[in-house]
Amino acid sequence: MTNKYWLVKSEPDVFSWNDLKKSKNQTTYWDGVRNYQARNYLRDEMKKGDLVLFYHSNAEPLAVMGVCEVVREGYPDHTQFDPDNDHYDPKADPKNPTWFMVDIKLKKEFKHPVTLDEIKSNPKLKNMKLVQRGNRLSVMPLTKEEFDEIVRMGTK
């Protein structure tokens, strides 16, 4: 089975690359996603072994920080059931959960974070979902070529 490639976004003041580096086993669950398309990716398509680019959004600079790996496939996001959590969903049913998450593990930190400006200026990445107008998903698929190009840019 062929791995898939993904980009996940996180605001550094919510959960940063450094937070992931400090996490036990450099692993975390990717919780709090509340968009149905992104949820479907987490629940149905992200598989153990898939590779993930970790992107700092709402940051200066906007940049891909490194590579992670999916180490646990989609399972119910516990924050949907916690009324004290910012991601609580009062309509969520524990018997039929609405929201899902995966676990990711840090694999490689880039020597050079790849900025959004660098991505936009690279003709090989012109069709990447991240640079498409109106695409604000926090979880999005990548082609192998897009993934490989960003890894190349981050390790040069």
C-alpha positions as a printed Julia matrix, in Angstrom:
156×3 Matrix{Float64}:
   0.0    0.0    0.0
   1.29   3.43  -0.95
   1.59   6.11   1.68
  -0.31   9.35   1.32
   1.06  12.78   2.05
  -0.55  15.54   4.1
  -0.11  19.04   5.43
  -1.51  19.98   8.83
  -1.73  23.54  10.11
  -1.38  24.72  13.67
  -1.14  28.17  15.16
   2.06  28.27  17.23
   0.29  29.89  20.2
  -2.1   26.9   20.28
   0.35  24.07  19.52
   3.76  24.71  18.0
   6.56  22.66  16.48
   8.47  23.23  19.72
   5.49  21.86  21.67
   5.67  18.73  19.54
   9.43  18.45  20.14
   8.77  18.59  23.92
   5.86  16.09  23.82
   6.38  12.6   25.21
   8.06  10.55  22.47
   7.67  13.66  20.26
   4.15  12.41  19.58
   0.77  14.1   19.94
  -2.87  13.69  18.98
  -4.15  16.12  16.35
  -7.36  17.3   18.01
  -9.76  20.19  17.65
 -10.42  19.94  13.91
 -13.95  21.21  13.32
 -14.33  21.24   9.56
 -16.16  18.31   7.94
 -13.79  17.9    4.97
 -10.72  17.97   7.24
 -12.52  15.56   9.61
 -13.11  13.17   6.72
  -9.4   13.19   5.91
  -8.57  12.43   9.56
 -11.26   9.77   9.95
 -11.18   8.03   6.59
  -7.97   8.7    4.7
  -4.99   9.31   6.97
  -3.3    5.97   7.62
  -0.48   4.79   9.82
   2.8    5.49   8.05
   1.5    8.45   6.03
   3.86  11.42   6.06
   2.79  14.87   7.21
   4.2   18.37   6.83
   3.72  20.47   9.98
   2.81  24.06   9.04
   2.76  27.09  11.35
  -0.28  29.19  10.42
  -1.15  32.63  11.79
   2.56  33.11  12.5
   5.51  35.16  11.36
   6.66  33.68   9.13
   4.04  31.25   7.86
   6.17  28.15   7.3
   6.47  24.38   7.11
   8.62  23.39  10.09
   9.28  19.73   9.41
   8.0   16.23   8.76
   5.83  13.99  10.96
   4.39  10.52  10.54
   0.89   9.27  11.31
   1.35   6.71  14.1
  -2.32   6.15  15.0
  -5.23   6.24  12.59
  -8.45   8.17  13.09
 -10.28   7.79  16.4
 -12.86   9.94  18.23
 -11.6   13.34  19.36
 -12.24  13.4   23.11
 -12.4   17.21  23.23
 -15.82  17.18  21.53
 -17.33  15.72  24.72
 -15.61  18.01  27.25
 -17.71  21.1   28.11
 -14.61  22.76  29.58
 -12.67  22.44  26.32
 -12.62  25.12  23.6
 -13.46  22.38  21.05
 -16.55  21.11  22.89
 -19.47  20.25  20.61
 -22.76  19.98  22.51
 -24.31  18.05  19.59
 -21.6   15.37  19.61
 -22.82  11.91  20.59
 -20.37   9.51  22.28
 -22.17   6.59  20.6
 -21.72   8.18  17.17
 -18.86  10.72  17.41
 -18.74  13.61  14.97
 -15.09  14.61  15.25
 -11.93  12.53  14.87
  -8.2   12.88  15.33
  -4.98  11.03  14.49
  -1.68  10.77  16.33
   1.45  12.15  14.7
   5.13  11.74  15.6
   7.97  14.08  14.72
  10.31  12.57  12.13
  12.51  15.4   10.88
  13.0   19.06  11.66
  13.89  21.23   8.68
  17.22  23.04   8.75
  15.37  25.81   6.99
  11.62  26.27   7.62
   9.93  26.58   4.22
   7.95  29.8    4.15
   4.67  30.35   2.37
   6.37  32.96   0.18
   8.97  30.37  -0.88
   6.21  27.87  -1.63
   4.29  30.45  -3.69
   7.4   31.39  -5.66
   8.23  27.77  -6.57
   6.63  26.87  -9.94
   6.64  23.17  -8.97
   4.17  24.01  -6.17
   1.79  26.28  -8.09
  -1.09  23.75  -7.89
  -0.65  22.94  -4.21
  -3.9   23.26  -2.23
  -2.17  25.49   0.33
  -1.72  28.27  -2.23
  -5.15  27.96  -3.85
  -7.48  30.89  -3.2
 -10.08  30.19  -0.53
  -8.52  26.96   0.73
  -8.3   27.33   4.5
  -8.45  23.68   5.57
  -6.29  22.75   8.55
  -5.68  19.27   7.08
  -5.06  18.85   3.36
  -3.66  16.22   1.01
  -0.43  16.69  -0.91
   0.96  14.94  -3.93
   4.19  12.99  -3.46
   5.88  15.53  -5.73
   4.7   18.48  -3.6
   5.8   16.72  -0.42
   9.21  15.82  -1.86
   9.8   19.36  -3.16
   9.05  20.95   0.21
  11.3   18.42   1.98
  14.04  19.27  -0.52
  13.55  22.98   0.15
  13.63  22.46   3.92
  16.78  20.38   3.96
  18.94  22.37   1.55
